Amino acid sequence: MKKTARLLKLFSDETRLRILMLLMRKELCVCQLMGVLGVSQPLVSRNLSLLSAAGLLDERKDGKLTFYSMSRDLPRPAGRILKALRDDLKEDPVILDDLDSLGQCYEYMKKSGKCNMKTFLEYMEKKKKKNRK
């Protein structure tokens, strides 16, 4: 029961839920998550650390970058809970906005040919200008 209670506690944070909903769809690095969520690097890294410690994420290094994805070996109750959360949140406006931002961020980084903090900052500036209009 304690494992399930710890899992539910992890799922009670909006930022972690947003990260999980994105990672259920695509492998992402910290810069990409920062760009999509519009939050700081320490906040993303802290939440990734908590999710990794619970066995929910896999990590892959590519040079200086670490890419995160959903674990292929999720703890037993986590898979069922995540499926229910994904079904429940599939039409949530925040999640839909995150998915739209993910597409934009991914395309921007693909065009620039790189994923790094400079590219992230350029994307965020472009996103801010677009939101002001």
Contacts in CASP RR format, 6 or more apart in sequence:
PFRMAT RR
TARGET T0000
AUTHOR 0000-0000-0000
METHOD contacts of the structure
MODEL  1
MKKTARLLKLFSDETRLRILMLLMRKELCVCQLMGVLGVSQPLVSRNLSL
LSAAGLLDERKDGKLTFYSMSRDLPRPAGRILKALRDDLKEDPVILDDLD
SLGQCYEYMKKSGKCNMKTFLEYMEKKKKKNRK
3 75 0 8 1.000
3 77 0 8 1.000
4 77 0 8 1.000
6 54 0 8 1.000
7 54 0 8 1.000
7 75 0 8 1.000
7 77 0 8 1.000
7 78 0 8 1.000
7 81 0 8 1.000
8 81 0 8 1.000
10 16 0 8 1.000
10 50 0 8 1.000
10 51 0 8 1.000
10 54 0 8 1.000
10 56 0 8 1.000
11 17 0 8 1.000
11 20 0 8 1.000
11 81 0 8 1.000
11 85 0 8 1.000
13 47 0 8 1.000
14 94 0 8 1.000
15 37 0 8 1.000
15 39 0 8 1.000
15 43 0 8 1.000
15 44 0 8 1.000
15 47 0 8 1.000
16 47 0 8 1.000
16 50 0 8 1.000
16 51 0 8 1.000
17 85 0 8 1.000
17 89 0 8 1.000
18 37 0 8 1.000
18 94 0 8 1.000
18 95 0 8 1.000
18 98 0 8 1.000
19 33 0 8 1.000
19 37 0 8 1.000
19 44 0 8 1.000
19 47 0 8 1.000
19 48 0 8 1.000
19 51 0 8 1.000
20 51 0 8 1.000
20 56 0 8 1.000
20 70 0 8 1.000
20 82 0 8 1.000
20 85 0 8 1.000
21 85 0 8 1.000
21 86 0 8 1.000
21 89 0 8 1.000
21 95 0 8 1.000
21 98 0 8 1.000
21 99 0 8 1.000
22 28 0 8 1.000
22 33 0 8 1.000
22 36 0 8 1.000
22 98 0 8 1.000
22 99 0 8 1.000
22 102 0 8 1.000
23 57 0 8 1.000
23 68 0 8 1.000
23 69 0 8 1.000
23 70 0 8 1.000
24 70 0 8 1.000
24 82 0 8 1.000
24 86 0 8 1.000
25 99 0 8 1.000
25 102 0 8 1.000
26 69 0 8 1.000
26 102 0 8 1.000
26 106 0 8 1.000
27 60 0 8 1.000
27 67 0 8 1.000
27 68 0 8 1.000
27 69 0 8 1.000
28 36 0 8 1.000
28 67 0 8 1.000
28 68 0 8 1.000
28 69 0 8 1.000
28 102 0 8 1.000
29 65 0 8 1.000
29 66 0 8 1.000
29 67 0 8 1.000
29 68 0 8 1.000
29 115 0 8 1.000
30 41 0 8 1.000
30 44 0 8 1.000
30 45 0 8 1.000
30 48 0 8 1.000
30 65 0 8 1.000
30 66 0 8 1.000
30 68 0 8 1.000
31 65 0 8 1.000
31 115 0 8 1.000
31 116 0 8 1.000
31 117 0 8 1.000
31 119 0 8 1.000
31 120 0 8 1.000
32 102 0 8 1.000
32 105 0 8 1.000
32 106 0 8 1.000
32 109 0 8 1.000
32 115 0 8 1.000
32 120 0 8 1.000
33 39 0 8 1.000
33 44 0 8 1.000
33 48 0 8 1.000
33 68 0 8 1.000
34 40 0 8 1.000
34 41 0 8 1.000
34 44 0 8 1.000
34 120 0 8 1.000
35 101 0 8 1.000
35 105 0 8 1.000
35 120 0 8 1.000
35 123 0 8 1.000
35 124 0 8 1.000
35 127 0 8 1.000
36 98 0 8 1.000
36 101 0 8 1.000
36 102 0 8 1.000
36 105 0 8 1.000
37 44 0 8 1.000
37 98 0 8 1.000
38 124 0 8 1.000
48 57 0 8 1.000
48 68 0 8 1.000
51 57 0 8 1.000
52 59 0 8 1.000
52 68 0 8 1.000
54 75 0 8 1.000
54 78 0 8 1.000
55 71 0 8 1.000
55 73 0 8 1.000
55 74 0 8 1.000
55 75 0 8 1.000
55 78 0 8 1.000
56 70 0 8 1.000
56 71 0 8 1.000
56 74 0 8 1.000
56 75 0 8 1.000
56 78 0 8 1.000
56 82 0 8 1.000
57 68 0 8 1.000
57 69 0 8 1.000
57 70 0 8 1.000
57 71 0 8 1.000
58 68 0 8 1.000
58 69 0 8 1.000
58 70 0 8 1.000
58 71 0 8 1.000
58 72 0 8 1.000
59 66 0 8 1.000
59 67 0 8 1.000
59 68 0 8 1.000
60 66 0 8 1.000
60 67 0 8 1.000
60 68 0 8 1.000
60 69 0 8 1.000
61 67 0 8 1.000
65 115 0 8 1.000
65 116 0 8 1.000
70 82 0 8 1.000
74 82 0 8 1.000
89 95 0 8 1.000
101 127 0 8 1.000
104 123 0 8 1.000
104 127 0 8 1.000
105 123 0 8 1.000
108 119 0 8 1.000
108 122 0 8 1.000
108 123 0 8 1.000
108 126 0 8 1.000
109 115 0 8 1.000
109 119 0 8 1.000
109 123 0 8 1.000
112 119 0 8 1.000
112 122 0 8 1.000
113 119 0 8 1.000
END
